[in-house]
């Protein structure tokens, strides 16, 4: 069985001191964060406006959320009674 690069690196990190492991982890996180930031597409809210036009069935958004929560609470209470 061929050992992949990542498996080899993981095995090698087990010999590092805890402080070194933390330094390596911080480095990897920072690298991933930079890479993600460069490649992530930044969407504006206006780009997704109207993407699900009938989701609230004409209700005000807050009213829809409140009704959904009431329905969930009712369903949960009914399930607990059974």
N, C-alpha and C positions, 0 to 999 in steps of 0.2 A: 504494500500500500504506500503510495506516494504521500509524503508530508507536504502540505501546502505552506506557502510563505507565512500566512497568518498563524497557522498552527505552530510553526517553528518560532515565530516571534512571541507568541503566547507562552510557549515552553520556556523561552529565554527570560521572560519577565519574572518568572517564578524565582529566579536567583537574585533578583534585585532587592535591595533594602526597601522597607516600606516608604521611606522618604523619596527614593528613586521611582518607585511605582507611582506615587502621587504626582511627581514631576512629569513622568511620562504620560499619565492620564490627562493632566492639565494640558500638556502639549497637544495630545491627540484631539482633545475636545476643542481647543482653540483652532487647530487646523481644520477640523470638520466644520466649525462655526464659520470660518472664513470662506471655505469652499461652498457651504450651503448658501451663504449670503451672496456670493457671486453668481450662483446658478439658480437661486430661487426666483420665481417670477413674482413680482409684486403686483397684486391686483388692487385696483381701486374699487371702492364700494359701488361707484356708478357703473362699473363694468358688469356687475352681477345683478343690477337692478332689473326686476321683472323676470328673473330666471325661473321662478315658480309662481306664475300669476294667480293660480287658483288655490294656493296652499291654504289661505285663511278664509276662503269662500266668501269674500267681501267683508269680513269682519275687521274691526280695528285690531291691530297686532296685539295690543295689550289685552283686549277682550278675548282674543283667541288663546293667548297664553293662560289667562285666568280660567277660561272654560276647560282647556286641556288639563290643567292641574286639578280642577274640581273632579273631572271625569276620572283621572288617575287615582285621586284620593278615594273616590267612591268605589272604584274597582278594587283597590287594595283593601279597603275596609270589608267589602263583601267577601273577598278571598280569605281574609283572616277569620271571619265568622264561620266559614265552612270547616 
